[in-house]
Amino acid sequence: MDNRITVDPKICHGQACIKGTRIPVHQILRMLANGDTIEALLREYPSVQLEDVLACFDYAASLAEEQVTPLELLSGDA
């Protein structure tokens, strides 16, 4: 992930982007979440490689595991 995803305050207002592009990680993930296939995405963005898409998944997974919410708080048992 480190060599494919970059955060630079001068590019896309500091949003995480695929390195060497101005394509934000959130855009790739949103397209996939809305039903686009990886194959269609790679055709739409020829500068993006499969490894870049996988790095976007890895980046999102890293963000998701940063916050731990105790299950009791989610179920209202606290």
C-alpha positions in Angstrom: 0.0 0.0 0.0 2.8 2.5 0.9 4.2 2.6 -2.6 0.8 2.9 -4.3 -1.2 5.3 -2.1 0.0 8.8 -1.3 -1.3 11.7 0.8 0.1 15.1 -0.3 -1.5 18.4 0.8 -0.8 19.8 -2.6 -2.8 17.1 -4.5 -6.6 16.8 -4.1 -6.5 18.8 -0.9 -4.5 16.1 0.9 -6.9 13.3 0.2 -5.4 9.8 -0.2 -4.8 9.2 -3.9 -3.3 6.6 -6.1 0.3 7.6 -6.5 1.1 9.5 -9.7 -2.6 10.3 -10.3 -5.2 12.6 -9.0 -7.6 9.7 -8.4 -8.7 9.6 -4.8 -9.0 6.3 -3.0 -12.6 7.1 -2.0 -13.5 7.5 -5.7 -12.3 4.0 -6.5 -14.0 2.4 -3.5 -17.3 4.3 -4.2 -17.3 3.2 -7.8 -16.8 -0.4 -6.7 -19.4 -0.1 -4.0 -21.9 1.2 -6.5 -21.6 -1.9 -8.7 -18.7 -1.1 -11.1 -16.4 -4.0 -11.7 -12.7 -3.8 -11.3 -12.4 -4.6 -15.0 -14.6 -1.7 -16.0 -12.7 0.6 -13.6 -9.4 -0.4 -15.2 -10.7 0.3 -18.6 -12.1 3.7 -17.5 -8.7 4.7 -15.9 -5.9 3.2 -18.0 -3.3 4.6 -15.6 -4.7 2.5 -12.7 -3.4 -1.0 -12.3 -5.0 -3.9 -10.4 -2.4 -3.5 -7.7 -3.6 0.1 -7.2 -7.2 -1.1 -6.6 -6.0 -3.7 -4.1 -4.0 -1.0 -2.4 -7.2 1.1 -2.1 -8.8 -1.9 -0.3 -5.8 -2.2 2.0 -5.9 1.5 2.8 -9.6 1.4 3.6 -9.1 -1.7 5.8 -6.3 0.1 7.7 -8.6 3.0 8.4 -11.5 0.7 9.5 -9.3 -1.1 12.0 -8.1 2.1 13.7 -11.3 2.6 15.8 -12.4 -0.1 18.1 -16.0 0.2 19.4 -17.0 -2.2 22.2 -19.9 -4.4 21.2 -21.8 -3.4 24.3 -22.0 0.2 23.0 -23.4 -1.0 19.7 -26.1 -3.2 21.3 -27.2 -0.6 23.9 -26.3 -3.0 26.8 -23.9 -0.5 28.3 
